[in-house]
Amino acid sequence: MELIELAQTADFSSPAAIEEAIKQLAARNGLGFGDYQAVARLAVTGTNVGPSIHADLSCFWRERVRRGLERFQAAG
């Protein structure tokens, strides 16, 4: 899953860096930011609602984000 790769390599140092990484991934695949945001939020937090995706992802360490995405993919 591309989001797992992103969680392993993306810059988590700022909201802008997280947003840019997701936008670049979406653009490479001809999709929009929201297409990835919803999946990432659900995998990491277990819900589709919450603060900005940047807040959700920056609150968690890279490893926790990756594990959440892998669990989501396996349940898929």
Beta strands, then each sheet from edge to edge (+ up, - down):
end
